[in-house]
């Protein structure tokens, strides 16, 4: 039989620590400016017809923005914001299906690499 569950009950069931204290310290998330920059780059890929969907997630390691190009369980690219450790600032990584493509301390450098990876239309 089917059980009807509210969004809040579902969220607590699958993510019991969501919105609460993180057991290993403060988790990193994308701030408003970072999300704006990522979504601008993502929208250019959607307009070009390269990408179809995205997902945002977080875990102990940091925040993840995954980009999907076709109906698939695996993302084409993932932008990862790693946790700050000590005095070091957060590090950003661009992951492809083959592994790490770029690691940098600035999001702009990672997005520049992501934009260069998109297919380009060529005039004939």
Buried (B, 14 or more C-beta within 10 A) or exposed (E): EEEEEEEEEEEBEEEEEEEEEBEEEEBBEBEEEBBEBBBEBBEBBBEEEBBBBBEBEBEEEBBBBBBBBEEEEEBBBBBBBBBBEEEEEBBBBBBBEEEEBBBBEEBEBBBBBBEEBBEEEEEE
